[in-house]
Structure formats: structure tokens, C-alpha cells
Amino acid sequence: MNSLLQSLGLKAKNPGCFSTEIRESSGNYLSSYSPVDGAEIATVEITSEEDYDWVVERSRETFLEWRRVPAPKRGEVIRRIGNAFRDLKQPLGELVTREMGKIRAEGEGEIQEAIDIADFAVGLSRQLYGKTMHSERASHRMYEQWHPLGPVGVITAFNFPAAVWAWNAMIAAVCGDVVVWKPSEIAPLTAVALNKIAHEVAAQEGFPGLFSLVVSDGPELGKKMAADSRFPLISATGSCRMGRSVGEVVASRFGKSLLELGGNNAAIVMPDAELDLVLPGVLFGAVGTAGQRCTSLRRLLVHRSIEKEVLEKLLKAYQQVRIGDPLDEKTLMGPLVHEQAVRQYLDAIKAIKDQGGEIVYGGASLPEMPSPLYVLPTIVSASRDMPIVQHETFAPILYVIGFDTLDEAIDIQNSVPQGLSSAIFTTNLKNAEAFLSHGGSDCGIANVNIGTSGAEIGGAFGGEKETGGGRESGSDSWKQYMRRQTNTINFSSELPLAQGIRFEL
């Protein structure tokens, strides 16, 4: 493990302890444990109140200078950061796997997302477009432009300890903002490594306060950031409960929130679907990251005419899922992240049985594994009326629900409080278009013939309802990190008023 950390340029300030800033020790530490085998990876210093204020003030000072840098020049800094990530993709991916538990391919894939969004941001730095509008007044020009917001607070969850920060940080930086990152206390070491790389590149360019990191052992620091008026924008990823708390606090001070919260995602399988597409799409969506993605497939809605066939094929596929050490390239599913996640999984299994659901496969933990955090991926024959189906359990539990018509399937899909990702498998153009129409999926993401997981960085990522309404990553998500300004220029010698109003002295 030490060789891995050394390959990332991480050196312990004290034995086994890594610091986020070069300052006096806070004296408080947070241990990072690997769910793979339960071993302690390292300890990270917790940010003190004094250090928090120092970080935020330094960020504000940096912003005053960074916003003056032309956007294409800001893009060049991000290009260097992306290249640094590219050079360290393998060890960074391994660190994600060791600290969070997702398989090696997913760990490296997450670092690739950070690289991709950096590349996207470089191009974006030359495309922060405004609009020109025609004025109703002669000899007037009217247009809009976009200005940086200021320091952006980014609060991330454990399941994507690298990519979600990068989605926010790379875009915010080319927009002229600076970033203060509060990572999950479950995966702080990945954050230390990534922020160190970005910090060092920015410092070489004369902007050491461009990317900053604050670490805590619970939610208190995140709450402090939400209430801090020095952050015009808080981007928060996590549970619906957490997002509701953050959103209310930020709104009370008239700040802006970008919330990417829970998902209770469904895929609809029509009778004409190509099952060779359905099975891998469902398997990756439900089992990938041990069901700990906000886009994980929770509900599989299958037309009753093929429900038995799909269940049989799915059962065979699940029986072939190799569970174990996520660093082993043959492994398809690693552990859950901590003991609380296992308890939630087991509580959900009990609730399923109490509510009349049938466990088709799985439904148990695996105590013989290297840590007590491994569980069986689970298939449940369920009813839409089961209360637990309305909730997101962050574990590999898939509810299979039958339907008779497409309208019924869309109604079942949309009946939950969350609205992140959705999918339909069909070869019928009418079915696909109905699913994508105004009366179809109410989610922020709607796919045809692919699963609910695996979004590309080029599209805006996020969802509706209790998912929070925020959008990250691609498309025009950059606008959330900037403020819009409408400008009117009068180049005549008169002062005509809008709407023909005359006001003469």
C-alpha cells in the first residue's frame, strides 16, 4: 500500500498520516479503511475551524485574480491537470478500488471520467457563449454575458470519490471559479491524492488556492459550508435526506444549490426487446459497484408475456457473477462500503419478506469473505404496491415487477419520489418514442436499449423530483457555475425608453 501512495506522490506528514494543507497539525485524524479486507489504509488530518476559514479566505483571494485570466488560458491549466490524471490513471484507479471497493475496471474507469471531463472543459473554455438580442430601440445593442460566481463548495459522496468532484471542479475552474472540496469521510484519501495533483499544477501557474480540500469525520463541515455565504454555489451529491438539508440551508441565505441526489431507477422490457441487450444492461446496472450507484437499476419492469423467460435468464446470469477481491480482474462485484450498508441490505431483505416479496436469488451476506462487507446480489419477484419499492436501498437488490401495457409500465416507473435514470428495451419505434415523449419517463435521463447506468460526460447528468433537479458534467451545465448578465448599450444621442414610454422634463 505504501508503494501505491508513493507512486501518487503522497508522503505522510506524520507516520501514516496525510495532510490536505501545509500547516500546523490539527491534532485530529480520520482513518480510511478498505472494505476489501478491513485493513486501515492511512489516516488523514481533519480540518480545524481555523484551517477551514483560512482555506475559504485564500480561495476568495485566489478568485479575484483567477477570474481575470482569459478563459482559454484557464483551459490550458485544466489541460495540464487532465494530463497529470492520465499519467497516474492506474494507481489512482487502484486507490479508488482499495478505498471504496468497486472493481478495478470501474476504479480506473472513474479516473478516465475525470480525464474526459478535463478534456471537455478545455474545449468548453473557448465556448462560454452569450447571446445577442435585437433591441426594440433604434441605435441600441442588447446582449447577455456570463461571469464567474466565486468560490464553489463541492460536497461529494463515497461511491464516486473522484469523478463527481472532477465533473464540478474542471467545469467550475474554466468558468473562472475556485473550488473548495469536502469529500465523504469514507473515502478521504482518494480526495487527498486528486486534490494534491490539481493543487500542484495550479500552484505552478501561480494559483495555489484554485483547488482546496477540507476533511471532516462527519456531516458538520458540510453543514458549515452550506450556511457559509462566502460560497455563492454549493454542489452536493448524496442522499435525498442530505440534499434536502443542504438545499434548505443554502436557500435561506439566497445561495444557489446544485443537487444530485438519490435514484430509484427502472428499466422497462417490452415483448419485442432483444434479450441479448437486456441481460448485460440489467446485470451491469443492478450489480455494478455492488448496487451503490445513484444510477443503479433498482426496478426491472417486464411484460408479463416474457416475465418467466427473463427471470430464468437473469437467474443464470446472476449465478455466474464472481464476487470477491475487486482488484482481481475476474471479479464482477466487490464489497459494500461499510457495515451500515450491510445492515441496510439485510434490513431490506427482511422488509421484502414481510411485505410479500419472493427472494428469487441472493438475499444473504457472505461471512466467509475477507471482510464482513460482501453480500449476494439479489433478485426479488415484487409488486409495485410493496412500500419498500418506493425507497432506494444502496445495495444490489433488483425488484422484478410484471406489467401488461406500456402505459402501465410508465406509470409504475414514474410512481416513485425519485427521478434520475430510466430505460426501455424495445425494437418498436412507437414504444421508444412514447417512452421519450411528454407523457413518458419523468426522469432526467431516459435511455433506449441501454441500461440506466454508465452516463457519458458529454450529456448533462442529473434528475428531477427528489433527485434534486441539478445538472452536472456536459451540455450547458456550465451555466450553473456562472451568473448571467444582460447588457444594453445605447450608441445614439437620444434616450428612448422601452415600450415607447415618454418621460420628458
Order of alpha helices (4+ residues) and beta strands (2+ residues): alpha-beta-beta-beta-alpha-alpha-alpha-alpha-beta-beta-beta-alpha-beta-alpha-beta-alpha-beta-alpha-beta-beta-alpha-beta-alpha-alpha-beta-beta-beta-alpha-beta-beta-alpha-beta-beta-beta-beta-beta
